[in-house]
Amino acid sequence: MNYLLHILIMISIYAILSISLNLPVGYAGLLSLAQAAFYGIGAYAVTLFMMQAGINFFAAVVLSVILSAILSVFVSYPSIRLKGDYFILASLAFQIIVFTILYNWIDLTRGPYGIPGIPRPELFGIVFDSLPKFFALSGTIAIGILLVAKKFYSSPFGLVLKAIREDELSAISIGKNVRKFKVLAFAISGGLAAISGALYASYVTYIDPTSFTLDESIFILSIVMVGGSGNLRGPVTGTLLMILLPEGLRFLGIPDSVAPNLRQIIYALVLILLMRFRPQGMAGEYRLD
Amino acid sequence: MIVQFIVNGIVSGSLIAVMAIGFWFIYRTTNIFHIAHGAVYTASGYIFYSLYVSKGYSLLLSLPASLISGAVLGLAIYFTVYRPLEKKNASTGIKFISSLATYILIVNVIALIYGNETKILSEGLSASISFWDIILTKIQIYQVISFLVLLVLSYLFVKGTKAGRAIRAIGDNSRLFKALGLNERWVKGMVFCIGSAIAGLASILTGLDVGIDPHIGMFAILNAVVAVIIGGIKRLEGVALGAFLIGILQNLVIWQFSARWESVVTFLVLVVVLLYKSGGLFVVKTRVEEL
């Protein structure tokens, strides 16, 4: 039961992450390798707000979301005009810079030692400290975000993004400020990723920079590419598949020494085959071509 | 002191340049952002380890055998992964993701076979030579010489041979190249062979100094990519200059601050160049008719 709850909590955290990345990838056509950076910024910001400033978890989440969204504007505003490979490269550069800062700014983040003893979320005297309670929290937040995202995609804002994705020139010609919409999409994406980070930090109660590496960014992007983007089914399918797959391997009795490598090999093969035969992913709407 | 760090910068710049020249050949011709080049680098290093250290073959046999294996691997990646995507006219994004996935695939296969720990390629400390107050190890001198030889050969190849002109022609306008009835597939395959063999050379030169582990390829390819972008992809000389700029800059950072901030500075330079001079720093103005 505990095992199942743990998996469900991880699914809710990664579902939020993949929905957040769905916005720039599936709606603005921008592949970003910086999502783990915003995830990490969220995790560290919430932790520091709670532990250094003594702010309640939920207020700290709001502050972290704002912080992460502002930082994401700093990244996206100048780099959004870069095309194709160059944009991916700029986001990769940001990812590496953030990781290096988290790792080396020892005074603030304790660097490689990590921060232990992060308090659990608390609201009106209820502490979300047990697995069922935490899942109730993370599941509610994930489903809430899912519902809002669904509404959002068919809102005027979502439709403009879709229009930009399908035909940028036409969108410009009817007077839409393409850059503004893309930057906003990025800001929302950065904010959502920060929520995931906050949940992760208070769930595991320990963070260190190795959870927010380039590899993690690649993993999050893989979820969206495998599941597909441009709608909600895509990222959700991707999350379920990519989180449950390694658990499946565990039941097959693959020894622990080879399991991590084998898992990566399977992810990579799935990704290569999908890119070749089904570039919109398993359940996505947007084709990256 | 500063002279020593600049000399160190030139040595590491040479290593970055070797890797960057290999990447450049491929990127300039095919426009594929070949991140899996980093995996070819790692794989060649491990093949060299198997032949030279495990089996104890001579350097004269192990070195060419590893470079050829690297070339074959690069060629295999081109024909199994990229070629089908090119036929479908896939976007740069799709090719980038496929390349990244290929990188992950190969690196994890290597880790499964050889384990995750560092393998040493040459036993004992390399002999060092000092003049004035600069100290250089023997392998470092080989690294710089290899770079110089490679640069001259590549330059002569690109400027002076028919195949070299074909490389530039495809990179500038691959449709026109095909329309003229020339064999694009053959040239691209050749470029993957050359570039991948050079990646093998970079890997062995580095490995003989500091050893290899399955994950060094990412570091090597990222440095090379930064050098190529900073230098400007049009010209080979720019790439070499970009590599030296990074190498010297990284060593100055190590000297003034600490090695921990090396990658921040490298990637900040990359971002600044991407945003303000995305054609590269060392681009000579091209005449209109060259465009």
Interface residues (C-beta under 8 A of the other chain):
Chain A: G29 L31 P78 S79 L82 G84 D85 Y86 I88 L89 A90 L92 A93 F94 I96 I97 T100 I101 Y103 N104 L214 I218 L221 S222 M225 V258 N261 L262 Q264 I265 Y267 A268 L269 L271 I272 M275 R276 P279 L288 D289
Chain B: F33 V81 P84 L85 K88 N89 A90 S91 T92 G93 I94 F96 I97 S98 L100 A101 T102 I104 L105 N108 V109 A111 L112 M218 L222 V225 I229 R260 W261 S263 V264 F267 L268 L270 V271 L274 L275 S278
